[in-house]
Amino acid sequence: MASKVFFTKELDQAAELFDRASLRTLISKGDQVALKIHFGEPGNHAYIKPERVKPLVRKVRDLGGKPFWTDANTLYKGKRSNNESHLQTAHNHGYTMNRTGADVIIADDPDNVRGLAISVNYPLCNKIHVAPRALVQAMLVITHFKGHELTGFGGALKNLGMGLGSKLGKLKMHQDCPNCPEVKTCKKNQTLESCWVGSSPLVQQKIAEYAAGIAAQFKSKIGFISFITDVSENCDCYAHNSAPIVPDIGILASFDPVALDQACVDLVNQSEGRIKGPDKFRTIWPEADWSIQLKHAESIDLGSRKYELIKI
Ligand code: SF4
């Protein structure tokens, strides 16, 4: 059955979209509500600006929820690799109580950077390692839809799956130890250093499994909103960003992250833009077949690639 994906071209209508998509059903009075978002690496200017998502804080509070912005630290060294500098980066990019009406809580437990181990039963993963502070009563996954060199595009699946993996979880998603010549001497599972060995297909599949495992912790109290704005070739982890590959298209919402990502990539590919060709992300990143993450997520029942687009 096709999943419903709600769409508005009006970039100041996140709150209206929230209502039309019935995302209010996620929230009960007193719920802690994690607003999962990427705060942008210092130097990047394409990340979602706080003013665009601030109305969602108001919506959550009006429903009696207690919203907070959240993201997890990176595996690689940088301004978002520990709780302190990550929090400062979020504040520097405007995600403050004063400006948005909600505080920021970095999802990692600084006393346990390996994160919370959760048993799952997927083709590749039997355990996922998650940054625990985001695992509260309800979650809204707010995604900046853009290109990505390893996964083709970075959408809702990647924002949730890779985004909330702990440092160990991110390492597990990126590694491919059984096929790695370094396996006998490598200490990265102890030192939690970056590893980029895993191939695009493998990493995409593990991202889908992490997204499914994390979503399962919320049962039905998780929803997704994606912004197809400032669609840069690279992700917001970069300290710079390319010119958008297409003009801003709009905001989409759904309970189904697979249908949402499929709708976003279809709208980008249907749009005019500076990148030509039927598949703009494959034109930019020919090695990355972005459909793998969607196929795998569908195969583990996280959602459907079939969708009904409802314009508001
Ligand atoms: S370099 Fe990466 S893939 Fe290779 S053994 Fe180390 S962690 Fe595993």
Boltz pocket constraint, residues with backbone or C-beta under 6 A from the ligand:
constraints:
  - pocket:
      binder: B
      contacts: [[A, 174], [A, 175], [A, 176], [A, 177], [A, 180], [A, 181], [A, 182], [A, 183], [A, 184], [A, 186], [A, 187], [A, 188], [A, 189], [A, 195], [A, 196], [A, 197], [A, 198]]
      max_distance: 6.0
